[in-house]
Amino acid sequence: MFAVASIARSGELNRDAAVSPNVSLEQVHMIETRDGSKLWEVRADQVEVNERQGFTVLTRVARPIQIAFYSGQGQVTCVADRATLDLTTKDVRLEGSVMARSEQGMELKTEQLRWIAASRRLETDQTVTITRGNLVTRGRGMEAETDLERVRIFQNITSQLQPAPAPAGRSRPR
């Protein structure tokens, strides 16, 4: 489903078709479904569809790309500067200041994150920081369920317990 502010289609006479997108869209809201259930939902400033090459590129202009991934375990909402969607597999690769937050408040930060549609799992080979409450875990390489409840980090794992934030509404003693 597309909610589109403007559409520009490239002509058949475009000699640079290998580089130019078939369709360019601005201010897009798309929902991908499979067998009646949502796979993902995305909002992006700019989208370029490259049907011949089999991918779509979503780019940040003013606001980060926002995408929610869904599975039987739950959902995670991500923001990033750029995303690439494989039109055949429906896999999504997020890049640039990627931040993901689960419904339970778990947060993940990395520079690149892939969502695999067939397994509905998240993965990266980059450095990752995961925050759950006061526990901050860092490492390199990760795979996780969509809701971020089960996460596996592969290398250089460190965890740190952060101090709890001060309760709101109380003033400091003088």
C-alpha positions in Angstrom: 0.0 0.0 0.0 1.3 3.4 -0.9 0.3 6.8 0.4 2.2 9.1 -1.9 2.6 12.9 -2.2 4.3 12.8 -5.6 5.2 10.2 -8.2 7.7 10.4 -11.1 8.0 7.5 -13.6 11.1 7.2 -15.8 10.4 6.8 -19.5 11.1 3.8 -21.6 13.6 5.9 -23.6 15.9 6.3 -20.5 19.3 5.1 -21.7 20.6 5.1 -18.1 18.0 2.7 -16.8 20.6 0.5 -15.0 21.2 3.4 -12.6 18.0 5.4 -12.6 15.0 4.2 -10.6 11.8 3.1 -12.4 9.7 5.1 -9.9 10.6 7.9 -7.4 8.2 8.6 -4.6 8.2 11.2 -1.8 6.5 11.1 1.6 5.7 7.4 1.5 3.8 5.1 3.8 4.0 1.4 2.8 2.7 -1.7 4.4 3.9 -5.2 3.3 1.7 -8.2 4.1 2.1 -11.9 3.6 -0.8 -14.3 4.0 -2.9 -11.6 5.6 -0.4 -10.6 8.3 1.9 -7.6 8.3 5.5 -8.1 7.6 6.6 -4.5 8.0 5.3 -0.9 7.8 7.5 2.0 6.7 7.4 5.7 6.4 10.1 7.5 4.4 10.8 10.9 2.9 12.1 9.5 -0.4 11.8 6.1 -2.1 13.3 5.0 -5.4 12.0 1.7 -6.8 14.4 -0.2 -9.1 12.2 -3.0 -10.3 14.7 -4.2 -13.0 17.4 -4.6 -10.4 15.0 -6.0 -7.8 15.5 -3.5 -5.0 14.0 -0.3 -3.5 16.1 2.4 -1.7 14.5 4.5 1.0 16.4 7.7 1.9 16.2 10.2 4.8 15.7 13.8 3.6 14.3 15.6 6.7 13.3 12.8 9.0 14.8 9.4 9.6 13.2 6.4 7.9 10.8 4.7 10.3 10.0 1.1 9.9 8.1 -1.4 12.1 8.8 -5.1 11.7 6.2 -7.6 12.8 6.3 -11.3 13.8 4.5 -13.8 16.1 6.8 -12.7 18.9 5.9 -9.1 18.7 7.2 -6.0 16.9 10.2 -3.7 16.9 10.2 -0.1 15.5 13.4 1.2 13.9 14.7 4.4 12.6 17.7 4.8 10.2 19.1 7.1 7.6 18.8 4.7 4.7 17.1 1.4 3.9 17.2 -1.1 1.0 14.4 -3.5 0.4 14.9 -6.6 -1.7 11.8 -6.9 -3.9 12.0 -10.7 -4.2 12.8 -11.8 -0.6 11.3 -8.7 1.1 14.4 -8.6 3.3 15.3 -5.1 4.6 18.8 -3.6 5.3 18.9 -0.5 7.5 22.0 1.7 7.5 23.2 4.8 9.3 22.4 5.6 12.9 20.1 2.6 13.3 18.1 2.6 16.5 15.5 -0.1 17.2 13.0 -0.2 20.2 10.8 -3.2 21.1 7.3 -2.9 22.6 8.8 -3.8 26.0 11.3 -0.9 25.8 14.5 -2.8 24.9 16.7 -0.6 22.7 19.3 -1.6 20.1 21.8 0.7 18.4 24.1 -0.1 15.5 25.2 1.2 12.1 23.7 -1.6 10.0 20.8 -4.0 10.7 19.2 -6.6 8.5 15.7 -8.0 8.8 15.2 -11.4 7.2 11.6 -11.8 6.1 11.6 -15.6 5.8 12.6 -16.1 9.5 11.4 -12.7 10.7 14.7 -12.2 12.5 17.1 -9.3 12.9 20.9 -9.6 12.4 24.1 -7.5 12.0 27.8 -8.1 11.8 28.5 -4.6 13.1 29.1 -3.3 16.6 25.9 -3.3 18.6 24.7 -1.8 21.9 21.6 -3.2 23.6 19.9 -1.5 26.5 17.4 -3.3 28.7 16.5 -1.2 31.7 19.8 -0.5 33.5 21.7 -3.2 31.7 23.8 -2.1 28.7 25.5 -4.8 26.6 27.9 -4.2 23.8 29.5 -6.5 21.3 30.0 -7.3 17.6 27.6 -9.4 15.5 24.1 -10.2 16.6 20.9 -12.1 15.8 17.6 -11.6 17.5 13.9 -12.3 17.4 11.8 -9.4 16.1 10.7 -8.4 19.5 14.3 -8.3 20.8 13.5 -10.6 23.7 16.0 -13.3 22.6 19.3 -11.7 21.5 22.5 -13.5 20.7 25.7 -11.4 20.4 28.7 -13.2 18.9 32.0 -11.3 19.8 33.6 -8.9 22.2 30.7 -9.0 24.6 30.7 -6.6 27.6 27.8 -5.8 29.9 27.5 -3.0 32.4 24.8 -2.1 35.0 24.1 1.6 34.8 22.9 3.5 37.9 19.1 3.8 38.1 17.8 7.3 37.2 16.6 9.5 40.0 12.9 9.4 40.6 11.0 12.2 38.9 9.5 14.9 41.0 11.9 14.8 43.9 14.3 17.6 44.6 17.8 17.1 45.8 18.7 17.7 49.4 20.6 21.0 49.9 
